[in-house]
Amino acid sequence: MKKLMTLLISCLMMATAQSQTAELPTVNAEIGEVISVPLMVGNWVDVAAITLYITFNESKLTFLGAEPGLNDMHYTCYWGCIAISWAELTPVTLSGELISFQFLVNGTSMLYFKTHYCEVVQWPYPFFNDELTYLDVLYTNGLVYQPNKSMNTLKK
């Protein structure tokens, strides 16, 4: 039984270590403060294209801009939704900060991935076959809140 439990735990740890992730942090910030919110990714292997959408309450956060981590990465923000796109003929492996967003804090807001529209595409193997492979990314939403505020008062 002990060997079986050890084997099971080892398999779970290996599966977890191989998962592809995208994460927005929880940030504690005062009203009027300008903050930087990094989008962190993990274990993105042989990536050829990225499309991500992140929403926030635009009455609570004012989008000021972003600092992309990849050449030729494009972003735009309209009506509380940040759209990010990137594509390249040479695939890359990514772990760490993908892009960092700057906001002026006006209140508490969630930062949501619109997961139904997000896609991370791997380089097609064999070369230019007709089928794309999408990474199965585990998305973690973020939050910007003020110190000493009740977490029960959050609204999207």
Secondary structure, DSSP 8 states (H G I E B T S, - for coil): -HHHHHHHHHHHHHHHHT-EEEE--EEE--TT-EEEEEEEEEEEEEEEEEEEEEEE-TTTEEEEEEEESSTT-EEEEETTEEEEEEEEEEEEEEEEEEEEEEEEESS-EEEEE-TTT-EEEE--TTTT-S--EE--EEEE-EEEE-TT--GGG---
